[in-house]
Amino acid sequence: MKRTKIAQLLAAEGPVPRVLVKGWVRTRRDSKEFSFLELNDGSCLGNIQAVVDAGIPGYDSVKEMGTGASVSVEGELVASPGKGQAWEIKATSVALIGASDQDTFPLQKKRHSDEFLRTIAHLRPRTNKFGALFRIRSELALAVHRYFQERGFFYLHSPLITGADCEGAGEMLRVTTLNPGQMLGPEGVKADFFGKEAFLTVSGQLSAEPFALALGDVYTFGPTFRAEPSDTARHAAEFWMVEPEMAFADLGDNMDLGEDLLKYCIKAVMDRRASDLELFAKWVDTGLSERLDKLVGEPFERISYTEAIDILSKAKKSFEYPVGWGKDIQTEHERYLAEEHFGKPVIVYDYPKDIKAFYMRQNDDGKTVGAMDVLVPRIGEIIGGSAREERLDRLQARIDELGLSCESYGWYLDTRRFGTAPHAGFGLGFERMVMLVTGVTNIRDVIAFPRTYKHLEF
Ligand code: 4AD
């Protein structure tokens, strides 16, 4: 007999004479004549209760069916007389699949701290919260693909190993087959696997651009890596980024796409994962429902960098980092703008060229570039992008000005040499979107097995 998932059983429209369920025991309660087993199989937040009468086949092993054990239950799906559940299983036979030692199984209590659960990342998906989190994460990934596919964007698989530092920030993890002692100067590099320096990519953008200038609209969605030596709740060394790139598009189109994509993905989770989302609204962040409603229902604010600096310098708040035209907008400033000043997402555009990457389109004022960051409450920056400099002479001059080597960007300049076109794109931090949707405040809690500064386990 084929097993039925609990999500399907809980949504049943009527009794079913014979069902087979397999899952993990959440709790067991015994009386003389029967036992109650609460089972969860990960297919949804809800459990199904099985009533196991003494004496049915397999009943002898019920005493070993403690919290965490995996079991199989066959029986009849009947209307439940109990409160809070429509259906339960009247078992006709049970079997133990995998025992779980009650003295050492770490998930006995109802609630554990996030810090403790991080130390058992291999078991935390068995909790209600992390089960719900990773179902939502999966739903969001699907929503990203659906969004782009419905709009004629092609999914591009950009390489993970690269020779180019897309962001020019030098925060790259090196890829090598050499042992540390062998890495001696240029000769050592020549002896290395690729015969040159190689790194894990910080962004798929430089691969996406040539494809946008061929296929029109593309997106990448994959892992990216950054060796930022900062131990914050929003930075991981390995994270996923969604990077659309559009040909014949400008900064305005880019802002529209970013706002629309975020709204679409949040709405998808609200519609399709409502009960998982409810857990977060109830237990993790009581302001979540209101914030998400506002996020999907109202237009984002759009202000220039210069206006943002003006607002920040007039703010009646003392910031740790100084505010001034030409300085970076720090997380505390981003959060002030989105959380306190506007109370909703803000898109800041036209940043000073000196604090942004070489590829961004230069504005006519000679001081700013067509960059945009989307800032959201509680997180700060969630999207970073720009119109790209499509004019060969301007791009070449900027590369020279920054002392980058035109030689290694020769292929990139070719795209401007042959049939260049205005184009724009951005990177959406996928984990930050999961945080935004769930209200979870630490990036370590939205990644299956997080890799962060000084931390690599499992
Ligand atoms: O603003 P960033 O650095 O943009 C780029 O890399 C561009 N090349 C993207 C593009 O235009 N195609 O990063 C984009 C987003 C950030 O807004 C943030 O959400 C996320 O990626 N991000 C991180 N997320 C988690 N951990 C980190 N260390 C991150 N660094 C960036």
Boltz pocket constraint, residues with backbone or C-beta under 6 A from the ligand:
constraints:
  - pocket:
      binder: B
      contacts: [[A, 166], [A, 167], [A, 202], [A, 203], [A, 204], [A, 205], [A, 226], [A, 228], [A, 234], [A, 235], [A, 236], [A, 237], [A, 239], [A, 240], [A, 241], [A, 242], [A, 243], [A, 244], [A, 381], [A, 382], [A, 383], [A, 384], [A, 385], [A, 386], [A, 425], [A, 426], [A, 427], [A, 428], [A, 429], [A, 430], [A, 431], [A, 432]]
      max_distance: 6.0
